[in-house]
Amino acid sequence: MYERTVTLLNNAAIDDGNSRRIPRQLTQQEIANQVGASREMVNHVLRDLIRGGFIVREPTRGMKIAMKLPEHW
């Protein structure tokens, strides 16, 4: 499930100059529906990626990928 979520995030990310952003309109429920998981499980994966410094939440612009997402957790 982790690998599917990371793949989806990488595919959904939009290049924004020198960074990559995940659009704000991509909700946890939409991610869960696309990867075949519960919203709670997606929340857990995103929380771990944020705590690890791989993703940074930006209140007005969604999320920014701060560094390459690990393939395995």
C-alpha positions as CSV (number, residue, x, y, z in Angstrom):
1,M,0.0,0.0,0.0
2,Y,2.9,2.4,0.8
3,E,4.4,1.9,-2.6
4,R,1.1,2.5,-4.4
5,T,0.6,5.7,-2.5
6,V,4.1,7.0,-3.2
7,T,3.7,6.1,-6.9
8,L,0.4,8.1,-7.0
9,L,2.0,11.1,-5.3
10,N,4.9,11.1,-7.7
11,N,2.6,10.8,-10.7
12,A,0.3,13.6,-9.4
13,A,3.1,16.0,-8.5
14,I,3.4,19.1,-10.7
15,D,6.7,20.7,-11.3
16,D,6.6,24.3,-9.9
17,G,10.0,25.8,-10.9
18,N,12.5,24.3,-8.5
19,S,10.1,22.1,-6.5
20,R,7.3,19.5,-7.0
21,R,3.9,20.1,-5.6
22,I,0.9,17.8,-5.0
23,P,-2.2,19.7,-5.8
24,R,-4.4,20.7,-2.9
25,Q,-7.5,19.2,-4.5
26,L,-6.1,15.7,-4.2
27,T,-7.7,14.6,-0.9
28,Q,-6.8,11.7,1.3
29,Q,-10.1,10.0,0.3
30,E,-9.3,10.4,-3.4
31,I,-5.8,8.9,-2.9
32,A,-7.3,6.0,-0.9
33,N,-9.9,5.3,-3.6
34,Q,-7.2,5.3,-6.3
35,V,-4.8,3.0,-4.4
36,G,-7.4,0.7,-2.9
37,A,-6.9,1.5,0.7
38,S,-8.7,3.2,3.6
39,R,-8.4,7.0,4.1
40,E,-7.0,6.2,7.6
41,M,-4.1,4.2,6.0
42,V,-3.4,7.0,3.6
43,N,-3.4,9.4,6.5
44,H,-0.8,7.2,8.3
45,V,1.5,7.1,5.2
46,L,1.3,10.8,4.6
47,R,1.9,11.5,8.3
48,D,5.0,9.4,8.2
49,L,6.3,11.1,5.1
50,I,5.7,14.5,6.7
51,R,7.4,13.5,9.9
52,G,10.3,12.1,7.8
53,G,10.7,15.5,6.1
54,F,9.9,14.1,2.6
55,I,6.7,16.1,2.3
56,V,5.9,19.6,3.6
57,R,2.3,20.8,4.0
58,E,1.6,24.2,2.6
59,P,-1.7,25.6,3.8
60,T,-2.6,27.5,0.6
61,R,-0.8,25.4,-2.0
62,G,-1.3,21.7,-0.9
63,M,1.9,19.7,-0.3
64,K,5.4,20.1,-1.5
65,I,7.7,17.1,-2.1
66,A,10.8,18.3,-0.2
67,M,13.1,15.3,-1.2
68,K,12.8,12.1,-3.2
69,L,10.2,9.9,-1.7
70,P,11.6,6.5,-0.5
71,E,10.4,3.5,-2.5
72,H,10.0,1.4,0.7
73,W,9.2,2.4,4.2
